Amino acid sequence: MAERAIAPLLARHGTGLLEQVDVLIVHTQLPDTWFAGSGSEVAARFGITPEWLIDLSNGGCASFVHALKLARQILQSPTARSALIVTVTNTAGQIFAQPGVRASPQGAIPGDGAGVAWLTKSDRSPILDIEIRHLPEFAGEMTTVSDPPRRYWEPGVGEHHLGFTEANVATVLERGNRIVPQVVRAVCERIAVAPSELDLLVTNQPNRRFLENWHEALALPAGRHPDTFDECGNLFGSAMPVTFDQAVSAGLVGEGSVVMFAGFAHTGEFAGAAAVCWGGRQG
């Protein structure tokens, strides 16, 4: 999926793009091998040897914002020229397609996909501001369960799936409805742009209810909050780059538009928002 996601970039900019990559940040929802993340394999498949190679484990559905902040910081190094951010979502076909899980309500929502973003150093960064909040008090609330109970590495029968109950779904809904608008407003205040004046809001895509609640809370018209949920389902960490790419292709993002990327991870232990002044698709 990562190779397919980068193909349009290479078609527009040429394979010379890869020769300039000094920073590779990869978020993989479910790494294929134990211990090691997927960053090194992605680098090998892209044919690059970046000086900075980061497997970004935390950040979940908002990992794209987290990666933007890391990339911006690293690109301040005098030797770094450009960065690739790669997000891979791959649990729909591996976890949620299991026969027992597939029949559950949570089995109908996830989708698989990947997104790639290329950042280059310039005299004036298009990234206007970023707000990152780690909320460790909520860590560990999202668990995996099986019947009969076992750890994921232990042999046995019973399919693993996410351990959501009606009670914690309600808690996460309240928390997500609150923290995503909070980080958006924090960025908007610093860049002196009212949330209702944003040209585009691009979020993770957990479900239809979150999407409606977020743009309503920010007094933003639904047409400026595009989504891919009906087409792709919940793409988790890949939702932001995939949704933004579709919005650009559909002509929804003009040059000079202020775009806000925002979302939260898992049960709320991470939230982030990043405002970008879009300079137009190059190439």
Protein Blocks (a to p, Z undefined) as FASTA:
>chain_A
ZZmmmmmmmmmnopklmmmpmbdcdddfbafbghiacklmmmmmnopacfbdcddfbhpj
mmmmmmmmmmmmmmmpmkbmbdcdddddfklmmmmmpmklmmpmklmmpccddddddddd
dfbdfbfbdcddddfklgokaccdddddddfkbgcediddddddfklmmmmmmmmmmmmm
mmmmmmmmmnopafklpfbdcdddfbfklmmmmmmmnopafklmccfklmnopnkjmmmm
mmmmmmmmnopacghiacdddddehjhpaccddddddebjeZZ
